[in-house]
Amino acid sequence: MNITLKQLKILEAVVEQNSYTEAAKALFMTQPAVSMQIKQMEEQIGLPLFEREGKQIRLAEAGSELLHYARNIRQQLEEAALMLDELKGLKRGKLHLTMASTANYFAPQLIAAFHHQYPGAQVTLDVTNRAGLLNALDNNSTDMAIMGRPPGGHRLVGIPFTDNPLVVIAAPTHPLAKRKHIPLKELADEPFIVRERDSGTRMAAEKFFAAHDLQLTTGMEMNRSEAIKQAVMAELGLGIVSLHTIEMELALKRLVILNVEDFPIMRHWHIVYRKGKRFAAIPKAFKNYVLDHAEKLINIAPIK
């Protein structure tokens, strides 16, 4: 049987598109050329691959069996391509990275430095909230994530690579802005602009206040750090945010960090991936690069 890889690819396309015409468009071929290749395969096998009912087509038994092998062959070829990329010294490859929205303030520095060393790497980047991160990891639709500490029960590995201090921010005109050594209990009655309920930052802040027998007072709830900063600058309340997110606002004196007892809350950023994850060469190189170089590449403003 002399069926070619090209013919198997055509078979997959016809099944996916459920149409010879649409498969031809997807493959940049003509419809007669697609029909001819299917006919040649049927002649090779001696069985029909598709059953035709008017203008509709559906897989015959032989077509279903051959499709199974076609997909297995494609998967093995993709694995072979990854292996060959490794043998070529990481000259090219793909990385699918998903990160928390807060990490987007510093992650481009990491990606740019990595891409300079591995210019053939093709990076796909998704920025989402904590729920989106966990969904991508659970569905194995990403190579890895940059996020805070991962929760238990998701079969995930989390490796810390740099500090993530959480600080209390206020507008420069706030009555507490020029105070030194503010007792934490003085903040208990202050309204806070907070992240959504399943946010890692919010959970860390609420846990911190609870550990001191206090409760965080929620004034407004917002799902982005940018929105929180704007609300704080508008004097709608205080905020608790990652120090990574406010470098520009501190430099322009639009926000101040309050000198609060027992702050900052020290958290960490993690590289997170599924247990047993088998990395291709480029994702593996990126993980190692972040763990080795992140501390030197990520610059954050000092806490005064």
N, C-alpha and C positions, 0 to 999 in steps of 0.2 A: 504494500500500500504506500503510494508516494504522495501523501498529503503534506502540503507545505505549511510553514508557520504563518505565511500570509493568508492562506486559505482558512486556517483556524481563527485568525483574527477577524476575517470576514464573517465567519460563522457567528462569533461572539457579537459582532456589531449588528447583524441581522436580528439576533435574538433580543438584544438590548433595545433596538429601535422598533422591533416588530414590523419591519418594513424593509424591502429591498431598496426602495428609493431613498428613505431616510438613512439607511446604512451607507449607501453610496455617498451621500452628502457628508456624513461624518468621516468617511475614509478618503474623501476627495477623489472618488472614482465615479465612473458612469454607472447608471443602473444596469445596462446590459452586461458590463464587465463583472458586476457582482453576481448577476444571474448565471453567467457563464462559469464562474468559479464554484458556485454552489452545485451546478450541474456536473462539473468535472469531479467534485468530491463524491457525489451520489453515484457516478459511474465507477469510481474507484472502489467504493464500498459495496455497490450492488444493492443498495437499499435507499429509500427516500429519507432525506433529512427533515423535510417539512411536509406537512399535509396542508393542502390548499382548499379553502372553502370560499369560493367566489374570489373576492379581493383580499380576504383574510388569510393569514398563515399561522400555523402553530407547529411546534416541534413534534416530529414523529419520535418513536422510541429510539431509533438509531441516532437521530439528531441530539436527543437528550443525553445519551451515553457519550457521544463524541464531544458535546459541550463540556461535560464533566472533565474529560481528559484535557481539553483545550485550556480550561482554566487552571488545572494543575500544572500544565506545562508553562503557562504564562507566569504563574507564581514562582516556579523553580527558576525560570529565566531571570526574574526580578531579583531573586536571592543571589543568583550567580553574578548579576551586574553589581550588586552591593559588595560581594566578595572581591570582584575585580577592581572596584574602586579602592578597596583597602590595599590591594597589591600595587595600585598606581600611586600610592602615597598620598591619599586624601586630596587628590586634585579636583574632585568634584563630588557632589552628593547633595542630599536634601535634608533639611531640618525643619520640623513642624514644632513650633514653640508656642505655648499658651501661657499668658501671665495675668496676674492681678493688675487692675487698672493703676493701682498705686506704684507698682513696679515699673510702669511705663516711664516714670520720671528718670530712672537711671539705666534701665535695661538697654536702650539704644547705644550707650557707651560700651557695654559688653559686646553687643552684636557687632558694632563697628570695628572694635579691636579684633574680634574673632575673624570677621570677614577680611580684614587686612592680612591676616596670617593665612586664611584659607579662602582666597578670592573665588574659587569655583563653587563654594557652598551656596545653595539656593535656600533662602530662609523664608518660611511662611510664618507670620506672626499673628496670633489672635489675642486680643485684650478683652477680658471679661471679668465678671464678679466671681466671688468664691463658689457660688452654686455652679456657674458655668465651668469653672476650673475642674471641679470634682466630676461633673458630667463628662467632660472631655477625657479625663483620666480613666473613669470607669468604663467608657466606651472604647478606650484605646484609640481615640481619634487624634491624639497628639503624641509626640515623642516624649515630652516632659513639660512640666509647668514650673514657673517661678511664682512662689506664693509664700504666705506665712506657714506656720506649722500645720501640717495636714492632720485631719482628724483620724481617730482610730476607726477600724471597721471597714476600711475601703481597700485593704491589701495594697498599701502604698508605701514607698520608701521616701523619706524626706531627709535631705542632707543640708545642714545649715552652711551658708557661705559668707554671710556678712551681717552686721548688726542692723536692726531696724528700730531706732528709738522713737517712741510715741511721746509727743510733747503737747502741752496745753497752749493754744494760741488765742490771741485776742486782738481787737483793733487797738491801735496806738492810743486812742482816746478813752479806752476803757478805764474805769476807776482803779482796777488792779494792775494796770500796765506798768506802773513805775514802782510797785511794791516789791520788796525783797523778802524772801523766806515766807511765802504765803502758806499758812496751815491748810492742809488738804480739806479739813472740815469746812473751811470758808467757801469752798467750791460747791458744797452739797446743795445750796439753794440757788446757785447760778444756773440759768438755762443753757443747755449744750445743744449745738447743732451736731447731730450724730449720723453715722452711716446706717444702712438698712440692717435689719435684725440679724441676718446670718453673716454679716461682715466680720472678718477676723479682727479688725481694729475695734469695732464696737464690742465684741465679746470680750476682748482683752481689757478694755476700759471698764466695762461693767464688773468683770471679775476682780479687777484691781480695787475698785471702790468697795465692793462687797467684802473683800479681805480686810478692809479698814472699817468695817461696820457702817458703811455709808452707801447711799444710793445715788446713782448718776441721774440727774434731772434732765429729761428729754424735752427740749423746746421745739425742735424741728428735726425731721428725718429726711436725709438726702442720699442718693445712691452714687455720688461721685465726689472725690476729694475737691475738685475744682469748685463744685457748687457749695461745699462747706466753707471753703476759703472766702468765696464771694459773700456768703451770708455773714461770716464773722467780720469781714471788712465793713459790711453794712451795719454793724453793731447790733445784730439780731441775737447774739449770744456768744459763748465760747465754743471752742472746738478742740478735739483731740485728734491729731493727725500724725502721720509719719514725718519725721524730720526731712526725709528725702523729697517731700512734695512742696516745700516752702522756701527753697533757696532764693528764688527771684523775689518773692514778696518780702523776705527779710532784707535783701539788698536794697529794695526800693522803699523800705520802711512803711510798707502797707500793713504789715502784721508784726506782732511781737510775740516772743515766747515768754510765758509767765514763769516766774521763779517759784514753783510749787513744791512743797514738801514731798519727798519720795519720788519725784519725777526726775528724769523720764522713765516711762515703762519700757524696759528693754526687751524687745522681741528680736527675732532673727528672720532673715529671708532664707528660703529653702529651695533647692532643686528637688522636684518631686516627680516620681515616675512609678509605674506599676511594678509590683514585686514580680520578679522573673522576666522583666522586660529585656528583650534581646535588641541591643542597639546596633544600628548600622554604623559605619565608620564616622560619618560627620556628626551625628548626634552624640556619639560617644566622645568625640574630640571636643565638642562644645561643653559637655558636662565637665570634663576634666579641666578645660580651659577656665571655666567659671570658678571652679573650686580652687584652682591654682592662682588666679589673677584678680579675682573680684575685689579683694580688699585694696589693692593698689589702684584699680581703675575707677572705683566708685568714690566720688568726692561729695561730702555733705558739709553743710555749714556747722561750725562749732556751736555747742550749747553754752550760752553765756549765763 
